[in-house]
């Protein structure tokens, strides 16, 4: 009896070791992250990496770069297997990229762009900011650039001449900080990021005030090259993303991200962003 138990324990340990070796033998999956809410949050990043890695049965390397353009370029040149992008760069390269999954936030796969000013600023809307300083997040960001730029275009204005000076902070949290610290008068920021910061850094967002919100637009998606979407690694990523809410580790990662989960999506989700891209065209 004791020999039988020992044999089962040995076989179980051997099987576990073989499964672990198999996971290690899989090529490392490289997932790109744009500098949004995850920026500088090492704990959040590691929690997401561990949850996805367990779901995929392989090691994952999360690759961060300073700009959306850098991350998108790495994906296009196949240096990344997939990337968490934004609707704007996705649509800029929609002929080459496809949707893997889209986050669900507050019950849906959409978010808004916020126009913010200092807490005591008297501005009531965008038109009140003429001749002042402004912070954008990234030139390829929907919420951090495109929305405000197209709102100005619809007013017959251009960002370059409407503001006395406009800067790019390359991070939505940095936009909030720039406004809160008085470095600029106003900023264009991802509404999800502002709301998330309001929960974890309320003293920061309390020094700002939202004076305008865009329509609801497609949430920044996870994308892969169209010609690799059906590959086993990308399908494994999709499955892992869609099932995050079903595991304790995944639930913890989603809680840190303040997301409900991930879901499949079609390009029509981003029609509102596509309309703005057309409005911005020369």
Secondary structure, 3 states (H helix, E strand, C coil): CHHHHHHHHHHHHHHHHHHHHHHHHCCCEEEEECCCCCCCCHHHHHHHHHHHHHHHCCCEEEEECCCHHHHHHHHHCCCCCEEECCHHHHHHCCCCEEEEEEEEECCECEECEEEEEECCCCCCCHHHHCCCEEEECCCCCHHHHHHHHHHHHHCCCCHHHHCCEEEECCCHHHHHHHHHCCCCCEEEEEHHHHHHHHHHCHHHHCCEEEEEECCCEECCEEEEEHHHCCCHHHHHHHHHHHCHHHCHHHHHHHHHHCCCEEECCCHHHHHHHHHHHHHHCC
